[in-house]
């Protein structure tokens, strides 16, 4: 699950809040072992997602680099090309 969390730093356009929250949700799901917590654990689960989201935003805002920002569209296109190559049916 966590291997699907994408890098969020140094992109143009900057990472959207929904991407930060989605990464935090995946992280909390992985470490808690729950994909959907029970009603008894829901509040703690959501609080953890909120806390990880806030910490991630602070981290991204604090990081510095001299590298040029990466293009989100190009990164996505490369990932799709790798996926097509990886999961293509074997040729006869």
Secondary structure as GFF3:
##gff-version 3
##sequence-region A 1 92
A	DSSP	three_ten_helix	2	4	.	.	.	ID=ss1
A	DSSP	beta_strand	11	12	.	.	.	ID=ss2
A	DSSP	alpha_helix	17	32	.	.	.	ID=ss3
A	DSSP	alpha_helix	39	62	.	.	.	ID=ss4
A	DSSP	beta_strand	70	71	.	.	.	ID=ss5
A	DSSP	alpha_helix	72	87	.	.	.	ID=ss6
###
